[in-house]
Amino acid sequence: MIRQGRVLLLPPPQLQLAGQEMQSAREIEGKSVLAVPGEELALVDHLKGMSLTGGAKNELRSLLVSLVMLGEEETARKLQYTAENFQLSQTAAVKLAEDTVSSDIVNEHAHNLERYIKVVRSELKNSEAFSWRAKVFVNPREV
């Protein structure tokens, strides 16, 4: 075992053993167990902190308009698609984490990110949360 700064370096056999011990400590009967009390709530708070701020939404809108004015419609379309997917995924991840954080049993069919993204998309498609989008790039099925 070699200590270097704050990093603990282990020879390969010990490293493999340590990894197996950590994994078995974190998994009980196939269910992942968080090692630190409150870690789940910290994860939810972290996910919430990753949401687009009002300033970021204004900057996105401004950038989309600028790209269109410069004739870069395809770049603007890709940017909007990527930002929409980020916002949908982030919002869905928060909802999923909040719904499962207090539950001892997780239904994998009901509690999965893809399902939550679909729910969030249908709930928020025309909401203020997505007002930063350039309407010209909005999918007609969403309007």
C-alpha positions in Angstrom: 0.0 0.0 0.0 1.4 3.4 -1.0 0.0 6.7 0.1 0.6 9.5 -2.3 -0.9 12.9 -1.3 -4.6 12.1 -0.6 -4.7 9.2 -3.0 -4.3 5.6 -1.8 -2.5 3.5 -4.3 -3.0 -0.3 -4.0 -1.2 -3.0 -5.8 -3.4 -4.7 -8.4 -4.5 -7.8 -6.3 -5.3 -5.6 -3.3 -7.1 -3.2 -5.6 -9.3 -5.9 -7.0 -10.1 -7.2 -3.6 -11.0 -3.7 -2.3 -13.2 -3.2 -5.3 -15.0 -6.5 -4.7 -15.5 -5.7 -1.0 -16.9 -2.2 -1.8 -19.2 -3.7 -4.4 -20.5 -6.4 -2.0 -20.9 -3.8 0.7 -23.0 -1.7 -1.6 -25.1 -4.5 -3.0 -27.5 -6.6 -0.8 -29.5 -9.2 -2.7 -29.1 -7.4 -6.0 -30.2 -4.0 -4.7 -27.7 -1.2 -4.6 -27.4 0.3 -1.1 -26.1 3.8 -0.6 -23.2 3.9 1.8 -23.8 7.2 3.5 -27.1 8.1 5.2 -28.7 11.0 3.3 -26.7 10.3 0.1 -30.0 9.9 -1.8 -31.3 13.3 -0.7 -27.9 14.8 -1.6 -28.2 13.3 -5.0 -31.7 14.8 -5.5 -30.4 18.2 -4.4 -27.4 17.9 -6.8 -29.8 17.0 -9.6 -32.0 20.0 -8.8 -28.9 22.2 -8.9 -28.1 21.1 -12.4 -31.3 22.7 -13.8 -31.2 25.5 -16.4 -31.2 28.9 -14.6 -33.2 31.8 -15.9 -29.9 33.4 -17.1 -28.9 30.2 -18.9 -32.3 30.1 -20.7 -32.0 33.7 -21.7 -28.5 33.0 -23.1 -29.7 30.0 -25.0 -32.6 32.0 -26.5 -30.2 34.8 -27.5 -27.7 32.3 -29.0 -30.4 30.5 -31.0 -31.6 33.9 -32.4 -28.0 34.9 -33.2 -27.3 31.6 -35.0 -30.4 31.9 -37.1 -29.5 35.5 -38.0 -26.0 34.3 -39.1 -27.6 31.6 -41.3 -26.6 28.7 -39.0 -30.1 27.2 -38.7 -28.8 23.6 -38.6 -26.5 24.5 -35.7 -29.3 26.3 -33.9 -31.6 23.3 -34.4 -29.0 20.9 -33.0 -28.4 23.2 -30.0 -32.1 23.5 -29.2 -32.5 19.7 -29.6 -29.6 19.1 -27.2 -30.7 21.7 -24.7 -34.3 20.3 -24.7 -33.1 16.8 -24.1 -30.8 18.0 -21.3 -33.7 19.9 -19.6 -36.1 17.0 -20.1 -33.6 14.4 -18.8 -32.7 16.6 -15.8 -36.3 17.3 -14.8 -37.2 13.6 -15.3 -34.2 12.5 -13.2 -35.2 14.8 -10.4 -38.8 13.5 -10.4 -37.6 9.9 -10.6 -35.2 10.4 -7.7 -37.8 12.1 -5.6 -40.4 9.4 -6.3 -37.9 6.6 -5.4 -35.9 8.1 -2.6 -38.3 7.1 0.1 -39.3 3.8 -1.4 -37.7 0.5 -0.3 -39.1 -1.2 -3.4 -38.4 0.1 -6.8 -40.6 -1.0 -9.7 -38.2 -1.1 -12.6 -41.1 -0.8 -15.1 -42.6 2.2 -13.5 -39.5 3.8 -12.2 -37.2 4.3 -15.2 -35.8 7.4 -16.8 -37.3 6.8 -20.2 -40.8 6.6 -18.8 -40.3 9.7 -16.7 -38.9 11.6 -19.7 -42.1 10.9 -21.7 -44.3 12.0 -18.7 -42.2 15.2 -18.3 -42.3 15.9 -22.1 -46.1 15.7 -22.1 -46.5 17.8 -18.9 -44.1 20.5 -19.8 -44.1 20.7 -23.6 -45.8 24.1 -23.8 -44.9 25.4 -20.3 -42.9 28.4 -19.2 -40.0 26.1 -18.5 -39.4 25.7 -22.3 -40.1 29.3 -23.3 -36.5 29.8 -24.3 -37.0 27.6 -27.4 -37.1 29.1 -30.9 -40.6 28.2 -32.0 -39.4 27.6 -35.6 -37.5 24.5 -34.4 -40.2 23.1 -32.2 -41.5 19.7 -33.4 -45.1 20.3 -34.8 -46.3 17.3 -32.8 -45.4 19.1 -29.6 -47.4 22.2 -30.3 
